């Protein structure tokens, strides 16, 4: 079972773990890797960017995404969620779809232009990784439900259509259930890879006693494939219909990304403290050190032990409340994780 501890640096470092596995502890001081800084190497050293970078659209909102250089064309590709019918974030469900965009500048910074739809509404939270056996793997949430709404000036209509399923653990927004897709190239075609149209994790089976679980609502997948081919999913869980705190869990498949996945955190989340509340993890393995890291959208409140002035949304730029949105966790093996109290980045 994966365990987690709080990272705290009260009076200098003792081991490299005190440096967030982003640096080396030398005579009580952290010597950080170039991309990281702070006393515990827990703060990303971000450079200023331009407003034109990324995916900028005047009448369409987007969320998240994976940037990859296509090995065949050399183009920088962004795969992300986009909301149809001029709807904003308030209508991510049911209007989210998955699209592929290409950098028009040849730079990974963009700007990007959408060139194709990969998955229709409702699909959200795509994350893409390389398949060790060739091709690409994408994990996403959603279901076959095209009951979208039309917004006017990003204002959603009062009623939200739904596509109910038996024992639905997230009837209000249909977010529970993680699906896997594969494709020979980033251009597709993408095909669902699951058993009997069921998710590889969470979703339909979360009825009955499972309704009481801390992660009855299972969503926000971030995949990791180990060198031996086994696979890990970092996910966000919360109680039925997300009527409770959002916490992070782990699921593991010894046979690979196709699953089946077993929850390693079925009884309790990785960290059950208020300052560990988070969503939308992005997990990776450091190619230099072999250590594992994840960045997350912090949902910690301003009065929690998390440093800063709270995450979540909306950010109040005048006071700084809810602007400390970037949290970080790290691991030597991918199973035992430390959740840092240092804010990795904020909205500025």
PyMOL commands that set and color helices and strands:
alter all, ss='L'
color gray80, all
select helices_A, chain A and resi 16-19+89-95+208-212+240-242+274-276
alter helices_A, ss='H'
color red, helices_A
select strands_A, chain A and resi 4-7+23-26+29-32+36-37+43-44+62-69+76-83+96-103+112-119+123-130+136-142+178-183+191-192+217-225+231-238+247-253+262-263+278-285+292-298+326-331+337-340
alter strands_A, ss='S'
color yellow, strands_A
deselect
rebuild
show_as cartoon
